[in-house]
Amino acid sequence: MNTQASPLNIVALGWGLSAALVVLFVICLAVALVFPEWRGSHAWVGLFSLAPKTTVRVWIDGIVFSIVFGWVAGVVLGPVYNRLIRR
């Protein structure tokens, strides 16, 4: 059995984190639109956009910033993880 950990592919990690954040944003925005009295999903949407929940701008901001934050996290997490597993 091979116990050596393999390094993370930073490009795959960036796309994976971005996709996960986009999906989470869309789910939370949909919940915020359908159930406006629930405050939890509003906080998540507020992390990505300050635009009103019923505008197109909130969708654009949320999706763009989800992709950006996913890539930032991937570019930071990937090299740190790859460096730590070499030890």
C-alpha positions, 0 to 999 in steps of 0.5 A, spaced: 500 500 500 502 506 498 502 511 504 505 517 500 500 523 499 500 525 492 500 533 491 494 537 489 493 539 482 492 547 483 488 548 477 483 543 479 482 545 486 481 552 483 475 550 479 473 545 484 472 550 489 469 556 485 464 551 482 462 549 489 462 556 491 457 558 485 453 552 487 452 554 494 451 562 492 445 560 487 442 555 493 442 561 498 440 566 493 434 562 491 432 560 499 433 568 500 428 569 494 423 564 496 423 565 504 425 572 505 424 571 512 430 566 513 436 570 515 441 565 514 441 565 507 442 572 507 448 573 510 451 568 505 449 572 499 451 578 503 458 576 503 459 576 495 454 582 494 451 588 497 446 589 491 439 588 493 437 581 493 432 582 487 436 585 482 441 582 476 447 585 480 447 580 486 447 574 481 453 577 477 457 579 483 455 573 487 457 568 481 464 573 479 466 573 486 465 566 488 469 564 482 475 569 484 474 567 492 475 559 489 481 561 485 484 565 491 483 559 496 486 554 491 492 558 489 493 559 497 491 552 499 494 548 494 501 550 494 501 550 502 498 543 502 503 540 497 509 543 501 506 540 507 506 533 504 513 533 502 515 533 509 
